[in-house]
């Protein structure tokens, strides 16, 4: 993803990122600093696996902190209560007919997408196909096995 591109995020997703960021800064950084200090006391750093492991963990944590900061700076928070029930947009909860099954999806930003629990990215082919559609619309999406048809039953 382009680092200058805005990213959509739900209020719940923003809250989770804030919690993760606080934990990384307040807890994990201290734990890693302590591990590095203890590893330094063991002697020769060039052959010290504990030191190398702690430094690698430190790099990962600092990278994740930078990533979360970047996401939060570019975040556009989706306010669920202000969502239109006329057209599907990012933040819409929808109910669709897939063959003889009814499914519910929540259109979210790419950072929150988790298809296993029905959270579909607005950037995915299926998410893009739903955007701007209305109740009653039938959508055809090309999938590896051919074409799938979905009917929009409701915008919740």
C-alpha positions in Angstrom: 0.0 0.0 0.0 1.1 3.6 -0.8 2.4 5.1 2.5 0.8 8.5 1.6 -2.6 7.0 0.9 -5.4 7.5 3.4 -6.7 4.4 5.0 -10.2 3.7 6.3 -10.6 2.4 9.8 -13.6 1.8 12.1 -13.8 3.3 15.6 -13.3 -0.2 17.0 -10.2 -0.7 14.8 -8.7 2.6 15.9 -9.3 1.7 19.5 -7.5 -1.6 19.0 -4.5 0.1 17.3 -4.4 2.6 20.2 -4.3 -0.2 22.7 -1.6 -2.1 20.8 0.5 1.1 20.5 0.2 1.8 24.2 1.2 -1.8 25.1 4.2 -1.7 22.7 5.5 1.6 24.0 4.8 1.1 27.7 5.3 -2.6 28.2 7.1 -4.3 25.3 9.8 -1.6 25.0 10.6 -2.0 28.7 10.7 -5.8 28.5 13.1 -5.6 25.5 15.4 -3.1 27.2 15.6 -5.3 30.2 16.4 -8.4 28.0 19.1 -6.4 26.2 20.6 -5.2 29.5 20.6 -8.8 30.9 22.2 -10.2 27.7 24.9 -7.5 27.8 25.9 -8.7 31.3 26.5 -12.2 29.8 29.6 -11.0 28.1 30.8 -11.1 24.4 28.0 -9.7 22.3 29.2 -11.2 19.1 28.5 -14.7 20.2 25.5 -13.9 22.5 22.3 -15.4 21.0 20.1 -13.8 23.8 21.4 -10.4 22.8 20.9 -11.0 19.1 17.4 -12.3 19.7 16.5 -9.3 21.9 17.8 -6.8 19.3 15.8 -8.5 16.6 12.7 -8.3 18.8 13.4 -4.7 19.5 13.7 -4.0 15.7 10.3 -5.7 15.1 8.6 -3.8 17.9 10.0 -0.4 16.8 8.9 -1.2 13.2 5.4 -2.1 14.4 5.2 1.2 16.3 6.2 3.1 13.2 3.7 1.2 11.2 0.8 1.9 13.6 1.9 5.6 13.8 1.7 5.8 10.0 -1.7 4.1 9.8 -3.1 6.5 12.5 -1.7 9.6 10.7 -3.5 8.5 7.5 -6.6 7.1 9.1 -10.1 8.2 8.1 -12.4 7.0 10.9 -15.6 5.4 9.7 -18.6 6.5 11.8 -21.1 3.7 11.6 -24.1 5.7 12.9 -23.7 8.2 9.9 -23.8 5.5 7.3 -26.3 5.7 4.4 -28.7 2.8 4.1 -29.2 3.7 0.4 -25.7 2.9 -1.1 -22.9 0.6 0.1 -19.8 2.5 1.2 -16.8 1.8 3.4 -18.3 1.1 6.8 -21.5 -0.5 5.5 -22.8 -3.7 6.9 -24.5 -5.7 4.3 -26.5 -8.9 3.8 -26.2 -10.7 0.6 -27.6 -13.8 -1.1 -24.8 -16.1 -2.4 -26.5 -19.0 -4.2 -28.9 -20.4 -1.6 -26.9 -19.0 1.4 -27.4 -15.6 3.1 -24.2 -14.0 4.3 -23.3 -10.8 6.2 -20.3 -8.6 5.4 -18.8 -5.5 6.9 -16.9 -3.3 4.3 -13.8 -2.1 6.2 -10.4 -0.6 5.4 -7.6 -3.0 4.3 -5.9 -2.9 7.8 -9.0 -4.4 9.4 -10.0 -6.9 6.8 -10.6 -10.4 8.0 -12.7 -12.4 5.6 -13.0 -15.3 8.1 -15.3 -13.1 10.3 -17.0 -11.2 7.4 -14.8 -8.1 7.3 -14.1 -7.4 3.6 -11.5 -4.8 2.5 -12.8 -1.9 0.4 -9.7 -2.5 -1.7 -10.4 -6.2 -2.5 -12.1 -7.1 -5.7 -15.3 -8.2 -3.9 -15.3 -5.1 -1.7 -14.8 -2.8 -4.7 -17.7 -4.6 -6.5 -20.1 -3.9 -3.6 -19.2 -0.2 -3.2 -21.9 2.2 -4.6 -24.4 -0.6 -5.0 -28.0 -0.6 -3.7 -30.4 -3.2 -2.2 -31.7 -5.5 -4.9 -28.6 -5.0 -7.1 -27.0 -8.2 -8.5 -23.2 -8.2 -8.7 -21.1 -10.5 -10.8 -17.5 -11.1 -9.7 -14.8 -13.0 -11.5 -13.3 -15.6 -9.2 -10.7 -18.4 -10.0 -13.5 -20.9 -10.6 -15.5 -18.6 -13.0 -18.1 -16.0 -12.1 -20.1 -15.6 -8.9 -23.3 -13.8 -8.5 -24.4 -12.0 -5.4 -27.7 -10.2 -4.7 -27.7 -7.4 -2.1 -30.6 -8.1 0.3 -30.0 -5.4 2.9 -27.7 -2.5 3.9 -27.8 -2.8 7.7 
